[in-house]
Amino acid sequence: MTLAPLRLDDLSWADLVDAVRSRIPAESAGSWTLHAPVDPGMTLLDLQAYLLEQQIYRLDQVPDAVVHAVLRLLGVPGPAHSTAAVTVLQVVPEEPGARLRIREGASFGREPGRGTDFHLEGGLDVLPVRVTGLSVRDASDERDRTADLAAGRPVPLAGTPGRPARVRVRLTVSGDGFPDGGTLALLFTLEEPAGPWTGSPAPEGWSARAVPDVPPPARLHWSYGPVGDVRALQAGAVVDGTGGLRRSGLVRLTLPATEGGTERELLLDTPAATFAAPPRLLGLAPNTVPAHHARRVRLEEGPDGPVVRRFVDRPPLPGLVVALPEDAAGRLIDVGRFTLWETDDAGNARAHDWAAVPDLSFSGPLDRVFTVDRAFGALRFGDGLTGRIPRLRRTGSATVLWAEYRLGGGPAGNGGADPAVRSALPAALLAFPALAGFAGPRPVAEAQSPPGDWVFTGVPEDIEPPGAPCTARALVPSAGGAEPESPVAARRRAAVALGVVTRAVTAADHEELALSTPGVAVARAHALVGVHPAHPGRRVPGAVTTLVVPRVPRAPGDSAAPDAVPLPVPDPGALSAVRARLEAARLLGAGVFVAPPRYRPVRVRVTLAADTARRHLLGAALRHHLDPLVGGDGTGWPFGGVLRPSALQRTAERALEAAGDRTPVLSVAVALDEGPYESCGDVPLRPGELPGPVEVLVCATPTSGAVPREVRA
């Protein structure tokens, strides 16, 4: 049951006055007889009751410092600072064929002057290249997928899971090319599989939440050169932000010198692919870079700097407040570094790092800490008891202060993709602005990438050559911006965090931890207690084997796609990530193991009263009903679930009724492996098993003199 919250403030001023007044006769032995408001003693009692009521009220209030301390004791991070929205910008030179270099920190704005500028996370080499072709070769043949990508149809980048594939990207180099070489930044936008999903999807490669240490599902080998004569790029020349095509991300390729007016080919090989499902490409755009709705400020000052003077112009007294420059009031996100050159009591000088804390109340007199006042853009230091008082050494001309902080953030930076792209391109090409030229014949000037809706707002020196005109477009919606978290919101978050499973104790704990493994797509998990892979058929105390089913496409029509995966199996990298998570959370002495799902071949025979042309509907309906991801009640067939012929018969009847077919279903029989059919009793699977592959045979009762027909559906 839920306990009622404790309330200490249960007395009002009137209650306190009445309680004191009732005790006056006994306490004064009857000598105090006038209890009217005109009596000075009653006035004093009223005043004391007023003061006591204020103290009782404060007992019910929890100061922010106590909230911070309790969160720290519980191991929950304190109130979060404001966060900055992030997006991916594609830079477009206004002069066709121009080659630009844009330095880190350069800014672009959709609405200049309104504080919504986005700053590049890193430098960008804008190369005069366009994507003009795409083909994919799997185990069977090579197909040109340029039209599919331009029309908005997802393009599988690999064949059957585990089979190698080869992707060719044709690039057109214009202008003068890049005779000194360059770094090409390609944005790969991959489709998130549809279907049941209980965990957190893998964050995009440009997101701060992206997990970098998950083993990739494929080794990517890149080559570049003239069409038909490519050469492998060195390992250090490729920075893969997709995690081996596990998620959307940016791939940076250091390319050799290339002349303008030529065609080049970028070749991607996956010789050791272990994808649970082939990744599907939605968009491919060059000259892209992540951008944040925040500006990074690096501050270095000598003895005469304005911030240093705030330290040295006043005595080392408690309550020192130092405002940061660059108009930080209301825009300060966080302070990444704050270092001061200090002198100790013995006269020795050295640089010391100071750390930001939520509150000074729980710091000692020697702790170099400060609090961040984001509303005023200032740093507040201690009083010598709770936090050290800074003492700078102001001698010579060397640097005595180093600081790094970010300005901006908040929800104002959140928004959609570039509206200029939406208005300039057909709906089917919104995700592929780099391939807009494939929509049909267009004039040469119009075939170039249309200008973006973002205006360059930095200084001319941010671009090489200085002042070169360019625009940008947001290829993905900017998201992630938020205001600083209040103590009340932090308390609510802590209440939720305390309910999150962090230790693997029960079978449900193992399953929940597997489902919430960051960086991998796990759709279902099932824990088998007492099962050890090295001792099949025996119960081993302390051993828990968790079966993992990955997330693969299950949208309408996916079952008929060439890259369909009816029996999903996780890649070794995903199994390794889940195993590492369970190892860190297991109990002492327990053994945890992670394995792919166990599939058992199932044969289903459907007997009809008459033949029908809709046999394929029966096969599709029964396979969907037994599917490991969407079967059963819609969340996947239960692990080790019993196969009941009566339930399968109802599924077959509903499939025919939905199509308007009144052909009666006489019976349904089920068989496992090569065993006999069972049409009446239940057919159980072993613990942890799932049905698959499912073979459906449809036969019709023959009329007089006819030969029985049995057809695989």
Secondary structure, DSSP 8 states (H G I E B T S, - for coil): ------------HHHHHHHHHHHHHHHTTT-----STTSHHHHHHHHHHHHHHHHHHHHT---HHHHHHHHHHTT---S---B--EEEEEEEESSTT--EEE-TT-EEESSTTTT-EEEESS-EEE-SEEEEEEEEE-SS-EEE-HHHHHTT--EESSSSTT--EEEEEEEEE-TT-BTT-EEEEEEEEE----S---S-----TTSTT--TTS--SS--EEEEEETT--EE--GGGEEESSTTTTS-EEEEEEE--B-SSEEEEEEEEETT---SS--EEEEEEESEEEEESEEEEEEEE-TT-HHHHHHHSS-S-S--EEE-TTT-TTTEEEEEEEEEEEE-TTS-EEEEE-EE-S-STT--TT--EEEEETTTTEEEE--SSSS----B---SSS--EEEEEEEE-SGGG-B-S-HHHHHHS-GGGTT-GGGGGGGS---HHHHS----SEEE-S-GGGEESTT--EEEEESS-BB--B----HHHHHHHHHHHHTS--SB-SHHHHHHHHHT-TTS-EEEEEEEEEE-TTSTTSEEEEEEEEEEEE----STTGGGSTT--SS----HHHHHHHHHHHHHHB-TT-EEEEE--EEEEEEEEEEESS--S-HHHHHHHHHHHT-TTT-TTTT---TT--B-HHHHHHHHHHHHHHTT----EEEEEEEETT---BSSS-B---TTEEEEEEEEEEEE---TT---EEEE-
